[in-house]
């Protein structure tokens, strides 16, 4: 059973740790000037975590060789299924990329080529054309969450989604997709509720001025971890099809 532990740091601010059942600290919060604020943040996380977890039940794999949907949004056209040379089988899934400000596009292409898989980059603008028939670019409208909606409406069981957007991750995990962030952090049924609650908490703290909202810089270590994670998810998706 997890637990929250409130403590006071050297600067006199109150923080809390989230500990797993084995006692390992999974993360620590930002500092609060009052202990009551830390307690309130913990209660907020608890209230928001359980509903989010309940809404992410994985659907069973489709009995059909490929879910009835069009990866590129072309109505009535059959999806592309890639026959992998020498293996005598095809992999009926797609790597969808939330491509706006995505820092790991080259890494995604590298892993996709290694596994002989298709990739669809989805963004509002700024996608570089590719001559590779296995790489697709989709430009959506500039509307709010247009790219997220496009991906969420298509991603299904064993598809892979790369996104830093937690609300999109919530929707894709619920549909059975394998989801990772650009830092290699995997989102699944075991942690998506907590990730969603922590995102909401961070937004609340920024709105109230308790946090300045600085994000850590993307590092070479993040890039390396992402490569390992995406490779692992590709192997997992292939073994499930």
Secondary structure, 3 states (H helix, E strand, C coil): CCEEEEEECCCCCEEEEEECCCCCEEEECCCECCHHHHHHHHHHHHHHHHHHHHCCCCCCCCCCCCCCCCCCCCCCCCCCCEEECCCCEEECCCEEEECCCCCCHHHHHHHHHHHCCCEEEEECCCCCCCCCCCEEEEECCCCCCHHHHHHHHHCCCCCEEECCCHHHHHHHHHCCCEEECCCCCEECCCCHHHHHHHHHHHHHHHHHCCCCCCCCCCCHHHHHHHHHHHHHHHHHHHHCC
